[in-house]
Amino acid sequence: MPPLVVSRRLGHATLAVTSEIYGHLMPESDEEAAAALGGMRSKVVDEEAGDEEELD
């Protein structure tokens, strides 16, 4: 369930409030986010390298 939905259901004023209270209950979310962002970054770096090769 998306964190924003949980936050609204609990009546919290902001997502930050929910995150501060319940964030420790979802440590795997941080690991998943790191892996996803790492994959996105690798893709961008690979694409930029391809662009440089085309300029030569």
C-alpha positions as CSV (number, residue, x, y, z in Angstrom):
1,M,0.0,0.0,0.0
2,P,1.4,3.4,-0.9
3,P,2.7,5.4,2.1
4,L,0.6,8.4,1.2
5,V,-2.6,6.4,1.4
6,V,-1.6,5.1,4.8
7,S,-0.8,8.6,6.0
8,R,-4.1,9.9,4.9
9,R,-6.0,7.0,6.4
10,L,-4.3,7.6,9.7
11,G,-5.2,11.3,9.6
12,H,-1.6,12.5,9.6
13,A,-1.0,16.1,8.4
14,T,1.9,15.1,6.3
15,L,3.7,12.0,4.9
16,A,6.7,13.0,7.0
17,V,4.7,12.4,10.2
18,T,3.8,8.9,9.1
19,S,7.4,8.2,8.0
20,E,8.8,9.4,11.3
21,I,6.4,7.2,13.3
22,Y,6.3,4.1,11.2
23,G,9.4,4.3,8.9
24,H,11.4,1.9,11.1
25,L,8.8,-0.8,10.3
26,M,9.8,-0.9,6.6
27,P,13.6,-1.3,6.4
28,E,13.3,-3.3,3.2
29,S,11.7,-0.3,1.5
30,D,15.0,1.6,1.8
31,E,16.9,-1.4,0.3
32,E,14.4,-1.6,-2.6
33,A,14.6,2.1,-3.3
34,A,18.4,2.0,-3.3
35,A,18.4,-0.9,-5.7
36,A,15.9,0.8,-8.0
37,L,17.8,4.1,-8.0
38,G,21.1,2.3,-8.6
39,G,19.6,0.6,-11.6
40,M,18.2,3.9,-13.0
41,R,21.5,5.6,-12.5
42,S,23.4,2.8,-14.3
43,K,20.9,3.1,-17.2
44,V,21.5,6.9,-17.5
45,V,25.3,6.5,-17.4
46,D,25.1,3.8,-20.1
47,E,22.9,6.0,-22.3
48,E,25.2,9.0,-21.9
49,A,28.2,6.8,-22.8
50,G,26.3,5.8,-26.0
51,D,25.6,9.5,-26.8
52,E,29.3,10.3,-26.6
53,E,30.3,7.5,-28.9
54,E,27.8,8.8,-31.5
55,L,29.5,12.2,-31.4
56,D,32.9,10.8,-32.4
